[in-house]
């Protein structure tokens, strides 16, 4: 089984039904964004769900007020809205999700080169 690289992890809020924002601990690993109720990512009971990234995944940054930096992920299963407290966090998530959707791994070619040598 191929190792699942962690692109990014940290707390974000996800917009749920009826417009309610819920805080999750998110981990971008392999081809999915995994959402957990807390940092205990080893416990299957803390897993809420995941969003699969593919080459057709679309990302969109939203202009919002200070301290409310939102973005959308759209794939063949739906549209998901997230928000971060800082613009740098949102931008980092967008870059890493984009890499994941394109099938890249953290470290780019250097990481791929290391794998081929092993």
C-alpha positions in Angstrom: 0.0 0.0 0.0 1.4 3.4 -0.9 2.2 5.7 1.9 -0.3 8.5 2.4 1.5 11.8 2.6 0.1 14.5 4.9 -0.1 17.8 2.9 -1.6 19.9 5.6 -3.4 19.7 8.9 -5.1 22.0 11.4 -8.4 23.3 12.6 -10.9 24.8 10.2 -14.6 25.5 10.2 -17.0 23.8 7.7 -20.4 25.1 6.9 -23.0 22.5 7.7 -26.7 22.2 7.1 -28.8 25.3 7.9 -25.7 27.6 7.7 -24.1 26.5 10.9 -20.3 26.6 11.1 -18.7 23.7 12.9 -15.0 23.5 13.9 -13.2 20.3 12.8 -9.6 19.2 12.9 -8.8 18.6 9.2 -6.0 16.5 7.6 -5.2 16.6 3.9 -3.8 13.1 3.4 -3.6 11.0 0.2 -6.3 12.1 -2.1 -8.8 13.2 0.6 -9.5 16.0 3.1 -10.4 14.1 6.3 -12.5 15.9 9.0 -12.3 14.9 12.6 -14.2 16.2 15.7 -10.8 16.6 17.5 -7.0 16.0 17.0 -7.3 12.3 17.8 -7.0 11.2 14.2 -6.1 7.6 15.2 -9.5 7.1 16.8 -12.1 6.0 14.1 -14.9 7.5 16.3 -13.6 11.0 15.9 -13.8 10.8 12.1 -16.7 12.8 10.7 -16.1 12.3 7.0 -13.8 13.0 4.0 -13.8 14.8 0.7 -12.1 13.2 -2.3 -9.9 15.3 -4.4 -9.5 14.6 -8.2 -8.2 16.5 -11.2 -11.7 17.9 -11.7 -11.9 19.4 -8.1 -12.5 23.1 -8.2 -11.3 25.6 -5.6 -12.6 29.1 -5.1 -11.4 31.8 -2.6 -14.1 34.1 -1.2 -13.7 37.7 -0.3 -15.0 38.1 3.2 -14.6 40.3 6.2 -11.6 40.4 8.5 -11.1 37.2 10.5 -13.4 35.1 8.2 -11.4 33.8 5.3 -13.6 31.4 3.3 -13.1 29.0 0.4 -15.1 26.4 -1.5 -14.2 23.0 -2.7 -16.4 21.6 -5.5 -16.1 18.0 -6.8 -18.5 15.5 -8.4 -20.2 14.8 -5.1 -21.0 18.4 -4.1 -19.8 21.7 -2.8 -18.2 22.3 0.5 -17.5 25.6 2.2 -14.7 26.1 4.8 -13.3 29.1 6.6 -10.1 30.0 8.4 -9.3 32.7 10.9 -6.3 34.0 8.9 -5.8 34.7 5.2 -2.4 32.9 5.3 -4.1 29.7 6.6 -6.8 29.8 3.9 -4.2 30.4 1.2 -2.0 27.5 2.5 -5.0 25.2 2.5 -5.9 26.2 -1.1 -2.3 25.6 -2.3 -2.1 22.2 -0.7 -5.6 21.1 -1.7 -4.7 22.1 -5.3 -1.5 20.0 -5.1 -3.5 17.1 -3.8 -6.1 17.4 -6.6 -3.4 17.4 -9.2 -1.9 14.2 -7.7 1.3 15.9 -6.4 2.9 15.0 -3.1 4.5 17.3 -0.5 8.1 18.1 -1.6 7.2 17.8 -5.3 9.8 16.2 -7.6 12.4 15.9 -4.7 10.1 13.6 -2.8 9.3 11.6 -5.9 13.0 11.2 -6.7 13.7 9.9 -3.2 10.9 7.3 -3.6 12.4 6.1 -6.9 15.8 5.6 -5.3 14.5 3.4 -2.5 
